[in-house]
């Protein structure tokens, strides 16, 4: 994936690359998301017998070819002219699942029309009627679940963007999911007063499964389950919110223990190799989300680049599982991972 990132840097406008690649503050959390995986070592088992490798995973009513979901990321048309539509075509070709961002530069209806399996990432805004209309759009488009982002009471401070003066999308690009019924594109309004009642409101608004994304503290994981969510995503927003927040991987064991198998737990942040997926699954995740590597593939090759990145990641996972003696994701247990 390092080669993919270098290739994307070479073809993208430096301002846009820094937006997509950057994090909050001094980017300590952004860096630590990856370094947390580098600190782990895998302890393989041997002579585990025949059986091949089966990566299929059931997740919130969707059967996946592998426990890898494409994370919600904004503004794909900064990386490629076809934006999220190209991403979706690549995800479909790889047999994966795409989480469409509220901040997509292609409308959710057009993304879903590619035939890709989709979830929809949602910010609950103070205008609940507009938010409900957006939920209805996602449902009508065929999205299979909602992923409620809960870690953004205020927006993160991004030094790279400030340095470039990057505050608005280039002419011709807008957040298509923020169009209202009159065709006007609204600004995203972050609700600083959002509380757990938002989950109950969303439950009453939709029949889709609801996952919460942005959980790091075990107490919040317990509250999420108590409020009836269908899944928890351990995430620090890719290091883009609070600089100095714990890495997603370091937070994972506490969240897994708090959830205690009652709903699926996904990990988002820092996954760059197949062995990283293995480590996350062995640490208790049911699946991972992958964000920036998909954007690097998109920048270089459109849909084919996305397919290539995802296929490589899943192939690496299958290879690593064979080498640790695991035939299925459920065979990946905590004893296979250590921190020297």
Secondary structure, DSSP 8 states (H G I E B T S, - for coil): -HHHHHHHHHHS-HHHHHHHH--STT-HHHHHHHHHHHHEEE-------S---B--EEETTEEESSSEEE---S-GGGT-TTHHHHHHHHHHHTT-EEEE-TT-SS-HHHHHTTT-EEEEEE---S-HHHHHHHHHHHHHHT--EEEEE-S-SS----HHHHHHT--S--TT---GGGB-TTS-B------TT--THHHHHHHHH-SSEEEEEEE-SHHHHHHHHHTT-SEEEEE-GGGTS-TT---HHHHHHHHHHHHTTSSEEEEES---SHHHHHHHHHTT-SEEEE-HHHHHHHHHHHHHHHHHHHHHHHHHHHHHHHHHT-SBGGG--GGGEEE-
